[in-house]
Amino acid sequence: MKNPTQNKNMVAKAHNKSGKNKTQTMSASRRLHSSNFLILLIIGVCFFLSGFSALIYQIAWLKNLSSIFGTSHIAVATVLAAYMAGLALGAGLAARFITTVKRPILLYGVLEGIIAITALLVPTLLVATQLMLTYLYGGQGAPVSSGGLGQTLFYLIATFIILGVPTTAMGATLPILSRYVVTKTDDIGPRIGWLYGVNTLGAVFGTLIAAFLLLPYIGLLLTLVVGALVNGLIFVLAISLQKKIEKLERKSQEKTRPDTDLKPAKVFHWVMPLIFVSGLVSFILEIFWTRLLAHIFGGTIYAFSVMLASFLFGIALGGYVAGRFTLNVNCAKAIFIGSQILTAVLSFLAFWLIHFWVPTTAPLLLKVVYAFCVITPSAFFIGASFPTAVRLATNIPEQVAHVSGRIYAWNTVGAIFGSIAAGFFILPILGYGPTLGLAMLLNGAIALACMVLSKPPRKAVIATVMVVGLLGVFTQFLHRPDKILYAQFAGQQTRGEEVYYGVGRSATVMMRELDGFYYISSNGLSESAVSRKGAPPYNLSQKWLAGLPALARPDAETMLVIGLGGGVALEGAPPHISDIDVIELEPEILRANRSISHVRSKNPLLEARTNLILNDARNAIMLTDKKYDIIVSQPSHPWTGAAANLYTQEFLAAAKTHLNDGGVFLQWINSRFVDQELLNVLMKTIVNQYEFVELYRPEAEVLFFVASDSPIDIWDGVQHGRQAFSENYKHYNQLGMRGLEDVAIMALLDNQTIHRMAKKSSINTDDKNKLAFFSKYNADGLTNDDLSALFEKYDPLAKVLRTPDRRGLDVFYIAEQMLRHDAFKRAELIGSVLDDPAEKATMRALSIEYEGDTQLALELYKIALNYDPNYNPAQLGLLRLNLGSLAQKSISAQVAKIANEQIGANRSVLEAWVFGASGDFEKVANLDNNLAGITPTSILYPIAVKLRVDWRIVVAHAQKDQDIAAEALEILDSLLANYWSTDLYLTRAWCGYLSNQPDVFVESVAVVVRQTRTRLKSSSGSNEGLNADDARELAARLQRILSVLVNMSKGEQSGRTAMVRDDLQNLLVQITRQ
């Protein structure tokens, strides 16, 4: 007696043999109805709308789930896996029970109704899931890294529970509809291809409309409502269509045979494992292209949607066209094999051709066309695989629903494995070229396996083997796509030397060395610049990320920093911060930082107070009860998928719960990526959480919002900054601070103005994330001049300087610092608040001096002294312009009188200047204590520092005393972050040489080379240019430097010293030609 399976197979075979009567088991009424054009049109419209709503949900759910589970690669992968597992389960269940379905159109409509209802429940279920996640894993003593087994399993199970019902219903729709529309053998390929193509085409439109219209303009929740309304419409259409079908059946007066009398399909067909591998390859390619082209698009949600739509469009078109030509098994086999080979070939050609045109600065529309041209051709043949696989697996119409469900399930499970394998292992381990090569070889293996398993003639097998072998040869030409990887640096004259490259699980991280800095980029977007060991101190805005809020809270001990970047922000944390937690999403960023730990100027990652957490920030802080005195949020740009939810009200509210009483929160933003409306939105979002908010600009176009529920009072009010500065003078000095005035200069808007400006704006939320969708990702937002024009009349510094005591701030130091940074209009504004005529004249003289008209400046200083002969700022300004004459002892009587009237440190500076000019450095040394006592904000302070350094260099050179040279270096570095010049950097080079610190010598020379090149490009008549006399003097000094470099680099053809030596030689040639 034969077992049941054997009996079923025998029945199927018997049916195949008698299959010439293709409508044997199909009633006449079914044939009539399914051939009705109107019915098919309605089914097509419904299935188009099904695909449309499905992709609306997918994009919306991924954004919604990321706000709960985070955007770490673990969270994203598990969410996507659970989503696709639901699709696979639905297809598998439909295949299992399809033979019991008597009214497939009605069931299809019911499933769409279920999708609508359960999709609307997702936001509520997410809230419950967040509570459960916090209950199970929350309350930890500190933020933890992602990737724990328990947490990952929770993501997977929770996502499947939340999305399980709607995604299972989605997965079941194709086999159920195929149950109705496929009525004869000739329909199998065309109708399956038609259904597959129409549904996927709807997905294309759903992707684009969700990303470009729904999410940006109506928000996340209403987007889900739109999806549900579409499903509701499908439900109504399906019910109406079922009634129409039943009415036609009654009219036809034909007896319909029970649909349960169907011939069973084989449980397994050899094409199923092949379509599994095809699904795996398709997702490897999708992730490959999405990650690669992100370097051109910049990682926006629009970029992801365009690339996904390009992929889906190719699949839709390929599925439809292949189905039309899949008329029999032989056609199906030929198309299936050919589609695998052509997928590989077209992927190779696209990868090879993209190097000839990289539209980095092109408009978005042109980039869309580019993405379609690159992705769609190979995706076309990926789409061709599904209908041909169904046709290969069955020749019986009644089995199509069962077979298509199983094929769909196998393909989707393959896609799950492909997405996880590509993101977690293949791309990070192999990189871009080899990953594409692997996908091509897998395509070839599928084609070869299909050829062998279908038992073809020997010649066909040999031909297929040769083609697959040729694909293997092609893979040898898949090199790293540098033109794409470096697309964002295309406008630079040189991209520097690459020192690190790593393809991570969520981003491609590169590090380049250029002009003494290591530049870290993620997917082509700049993250940070790290200075080399031996480099002079720089006034970098990144250091102020930690330094500025610490000024507001001198007693702070704990700090949370969101985003590692190059770790430069950590360098700004003062010593009293004893505990710093850093949350970073991409492990490759950490590896890049560690790769230069031996050559960077300072490595905060090695400090005991630094704790690194690899996780998404929202997820990490949700699961801990730890609180901080300061939180610094410096994530990537707000339009990127990984950082978009770190600029919303929900994140700010969550972060606030982790601040101690009186704690400070700092939010970074670059003005070039926002317009005034978006900046106001961010203001409103922060103001909605904190009572006190101030805006600072530590560098052109770099903005810091500093917020707290207690008064901030850095430079105004209680002036906590004075305490912090006095207690940590050396630290803040290295950041570029000589006085509280330097912080006041950064102030752009005060608390009162921010609250007033934010009043009419809207709040940035997870639901309506305006910064994610409307940011100026082409960096065409607010420039430095735009910011000045917008906020000039609200200048908080001008308000304070109008008060009688000016809060103890030195107005002329403020003005000079502004002028040094070319902020002439703001300096003029500061001058306008002065009432005293001597002050006004002195301010005008200072401005004219920086414009380069020294004679007019001299006259204005004298005018100021006519108003008030004892006005010291005017006296010092006049003396500074006469230092050359003073050294030669050829000053006027008026200047001599003023010089003799100076007392204390000011007089010591003038005396030391005269002694230094005559070479009597012993007398300069005797005045050192007095020189050290000069006020750092004094106009004579840089001169005093130079004199203190000069006499030490003389002594160090004469006595070969490395210690005193090192002392000179320390004194000079206390000035350089705030006040610099070519002369000072040359002096620093000699300090490094004499103190036996070659790194200091080389890096100081490198700065001189860089600055001099810039001056050579400027016109000689400008204030920054290099005239003939200056050029000759500088060339002589550089020749001495070059001789030292040549000795240091003997036998060295490469390396940093040799590179700087060569740069200096080329510079001297340029100077000679001037």
MIVONU-974924 format. One record per residue (C-alpha): x, y, z. Coordinates in steps of 0.1 Angstrom, whole numbers, plus 5000, padded with zeros to 4 digits. Layout:
residues N
XYZ...
end
This chain:
residues 1074
500050005000501450344990501750625016499650935013502451144999503050904971499350894963499251274961502251284938500751014916497551224913499551524904501551334878498351184864496951534862500051664844499751384819496251464811496851834814495951904778492451964791493652274811490252354825489352014838488952114874487852474869484152544866482852734835481653014857485153064872486553074836484053334826484553564856488353554857488553644821486253944826488454244820486654464845487054214873490754174865491154554864489554584899491854314912494854484897493854824912493354654946496654474945498454794934496954964964498054674986501654724976501155104980499955075016502454805025505455025018503855325035503655105065507154965062508755315060506555455088506955155110510755155107510755515118508355445146510155145158513555325158512255565183511655275207514355025199516855275185518855285153521755055162522454795136521254525159517854695164517354775127518354425116516054255141513154485132513554425095513954045101510754035121508854235095509854005066509353695088505653805090505553825052507053475049504753325075501753475057502753335024503452995040500152975058498253075026500052805007499152555035495452635037494652765002492852454992490152525018489352865005486152884985485953264980489553404977488453754968486353784999489253645020491553895004489254185013489054055049492854045051493054395039490554505066492654325092495754505080493954835084492854775119496054625132498254885116496355155135497054965167500854965162501555305179499655195210501354865210504655045207503955245239503254925257506354765243508455055255507055015290507854645289511354705276512054945304510554705329512654415318515954585310515654935325517055065358520654985349523355165367524955305335524155295298524954965282526054865247523654705223523954355211523054165243521253835235518353915258517754255244518154135208515553855214513254115229513454325198512754025175509853885195508254225203508454335167506954015155504154035180503454405171503754355133502953985131499254015123499454285096502654145079501253795079498153925063500254105037502253795029499153595023497553824997499553714966498953344968495253404977494653634947496653394924494053134936491453334917493153484887495153184874492552954856494652774830498152664824498952944800497953194828500553074853503453284842501653594828499153624857501653564885504053814868501154054865500154024901503754044913504554344891501354544899501854494936505454594935504754894913502255004941505154964965507255194944504555474946504055404983507755444990508055774972504755924984505455825020508955975019508356294999504756385008503156205037505756185064507156535058503856715056501256525077503456325101503955965111500555895127498556045099500655855074499555535091496055655089496455705052497755355048494755225068492255425047493855265016493354925031489855015040489255115004490554774992488254605016485254785002486354714966487054344974483654294991481854474962483854254937482853934955479254034953479654104916481253764911478453584929475853774909477553674877477653314889473953314896473253464861475353204844473152934860476152704860476852464889480252544903482252244915483552274950486952454951488152204977488451934949491952054940494951854930497651884956501052034947504351884956505551984990508952054977510552154943514152194936513652554925512652654960516252654974517352844944514753114949515853124986519453204974517953444948516253634977519453624996521353774967518654034960519054174995522854164994522554384963519954614977522054675008525154704987523754974965521955154993525155185014527355274984525155544969524555695003527955864997526356054969522956124984524256205019522255955039518856145038515555965041514856075006518055894994516855565011513455594995514755674961517155384961514455154974511955274948514555224921515054864933511354794935510654954901513054724885511554424903508054524893508854574856510954254855508254044872505654174848507654134816509153794825505653674833504353774799507053554782506853264806504453054786505752714794508352534815511152564789510552944787510552964824513852774827515552994801514353314816515253204851518753114841519153414820517853654847520453524871523253574847522053914836521554024872525253954877526454114844524354434848525454474884529054444873528454704845526654944868529554924893532054974866530255264849529455464880533055574882532755774850530056014865529556094902526756354906527856484940526656834936523856764912520156854921518156574937516156504906519356424887520556204915517156024913517755954876521255834885520055594911517455454887520055404860522355224884519955004903516954934881518554724853519854454876516754474897514654404865516154064863515854004900512154064896512053814867513053534890509753504909507153434882509553204863510253014895506452964901506152834865509052604869507552454901504052374887502252314855498852294871496652604876494952474907498352434924499552784916498252944948499952684969503252694950503353074947502853094985505752854991507953024965507253364981508053225016511353065005512353384987511453605017513353385041516353415018515953795019515953785057519253595057520653815030519854135049521454005081524453855063525154155042524854415070526554215097529154015080529654035043530054405037532054465069534354175063534754195025534154555016532254674985534054514955534354164969530754184982529454244947531753974934530253724959526653824948527653774911529053434919525953334938523853444908526053224886525652934910521852964909521952964871524252664870522152474896518952534876520552414844521852094860518752014880516452064850518351784832519251984800521351874770525051844778525952144755523652374775525352274808528752334793527652674780526252774814529552664831531452884807529253184814529553134852533353104848533353424829531453594858534253464880536753634858534753964860534853964898538654014896538054364882535854474911538154724929537254954957534855234944537055524955535255784933532055714951533655684986535356014981532456184963531856434991535456554988535356604951535556984953538756974974542157034958543556734976541756474997544856395017546356055026543955785036544955635070541855435078539055265059536355045074532954935062530854915093527454765100525655105096528255325079531455345059534155525080537255685065540055885079542356105059545456295070545556645055547456955067548356805101544756695109543056355107539656395092537056135101534056095078530955865080529355775047531156075032529856315058532556495079532456395116535556545132539156675127541856545151545256725154548556535152550956485181553056795184550457025168549957375184546757425204543857525183540657705193538257435180534557455184534457075191536457125223533857385235531157115233532356995267534157315278531257555275528657385296531357305322531957685325528257705335528657445362532157465378531257195403530056935377531456585380529556375355529056415318527256235290528456285254526356165226528456095195532156015197533256165163537056215167536856235205537856605203534856705224536256495252539456705251537357005262536156845294537957015323539656805350536856835376534656615353535556275367533156055349532356075312530055835293530255845255527555685234528555605198526455415173529055285148531955065160534055165130534255515144535855375176538255165155539255465134540055665166542055385180544055355148545655695154545955675191549755675188549955995166547156215179547956515201545756395230543856065234540956105257539855745251542755635273541655835302540155645332537255875334536055795298533555505294532455415258529055265250528255135215524555185211521855415199521555715223517755695229517955325236520955355258519555625281516055465282517455165300519555345327518755545358522055725358521956105360524556355348525456715356526056785319524656615287526256705254524356605223526556615191525056345169525456345131523356565109519556575115518556435081520456115086518555805096520755735126520556085141517156215130515356105162517956285184516656625175513056575187510956675217510756305228514556265229515056605247512456505273514156165278517556325281516256575306515156295330518856205332520056545343520656625379519056935394520457245378522157025351523057165317522157025283524057135251522657075216524957115185523757215151525457355120523657655106524457565070522057275073519057475085517157785074515558045098512357845101514057525111516357705135513257845152511757495153514757365171514657665194510957595202511757235208514457315234512557595250509557365255511757155278513957405295513357735312516757885304518257865269521158055254522658025219526358045212528458055181532057935190532957915153531558045121528257855114528657625144525857675169525457555205522157565224522957565261519857485282518957425319516157475343518457695364520058015353523057945331525058245341528358175323529458525316526358725327524458715360526458515386529158455361530058095370532558115342534858325363535058065390535557785364538257975346540158065377540057705390541057555356542957835340545457615321542757395307540557675294543657855282544457565259540957585245541557945235540258135265542158435279539258575298535458555302535258795273536158505249532958325259530858645258532058695222530458355214527058455227524558495199521158505216520058535252517358355270514758625266515258665229515158295223511858255241510358545221511658405187510458055195506958155205505358135171507257835159506357465161507957175180510056905163508556575173508956205164505656235146506456545126510256555124510756865103514556865108514756515093512856605061513556975055517257015066519457175040521556865033523357045005524757295030522857585014521357705047522257995070525758125064527758325090526758645074523058535074523358465111524858805118522158975098519358785115520558835151522659145150519959365167519559105195523259085204523358995241526859125245525859475233523059475259525459395287528059645276525359915279525159845316527260075339529659805351529659615318529859305341533559355344534259285307537059445288535359605258538559675239539759315242536359205230536559445200540159325191539158965192536259035169538459225145541058945145538258725132537058975106533859045125534059425116530359485116529859335151532859535164531259845150528059755168529959715200531560055194528160205189527060135225529960345239529160695250532460835261534261015232537660885242536360525241534660585207537760725192539860445206537460185192537560355158541360365159541459995167539159905138541260125114544459955126543059615116541959745083545659825077545760205078548260255106548760635100545060705104544860475134547760675150545860995145542660845160544560725191545861085195542361225192541260985219544061105241542961465234539661375250541261205279545061215282545060935308542860695289545060385291543560175262544360465238547860505253548560135248547160135213549460425204552460265220551859935202551960115168555260285179557059965191559359975161560360335168560660255205563159975198565160225178564760485204563360735179559960805193558261145195558161335227554361265231554960895228557960905251555961085277553160825275555760545278557360695309553860725325553260355323553560165355553659795367553559525341552859765312556159945319558059615322556759515288558059835272561459805290561759445280560959525244563759775243566259535259565159255236565659475205569159545216569859175223570159225261568058915270569558895305567759205314564559075298564958765320565258985351561859135342560158795337558158795369556659135360555959025325554158715338551858945358550359125329546659085325545858815298543259045281545759335279546659465245550359405255549859045266550958875233554059095234554858995270554458625261556758665231559458835252559258565279559658295253562458475234564858505263564358145272565158035236568358235237569358075270568357725259570357765226573457895245573357635273571757345254569057345281566157145270564157215302564057585297563157535260560257315271559257595296559257845267557057605247554557585275554357965279553958005241551157745239549257935265548758205239548558025206544957885209543758245211546358455193548558325165550858445137553458305114556158455136554758285167554557945150558157985138559158055174557257745185559257535160562557645176561057575210560357215199563757185183565657305214563557095238564156785217560556745207560756675170556956635167556456995179559157115155557756945125554057025132554857395139556657415105553757245088551457525102553857795089553857635054550057625054549657985065552258115041550657945012547358115021549158455023550758394989547358344974546158674989546958994971550159164983548159484990545759315014546259295051546858925049549158925018552858885017554859185004558359164989560159265021558259025043558858755017562558795018562758795055560458495058562458305032565658355051564058225083562557925065565957835050567357775085564257565093564757365061568357285069567157135102564456935085566856795059569156675087566156525106564956335075568156205062567555875044563755925048561755925016558355915032556855985065555756305082559056475084559956415048556556535037556856865056560456895043559156855007556357105013558757355027561057324997558157374973557057674993560457834991560357794954556957974953558258264975561258304952558958334922556858604939
end
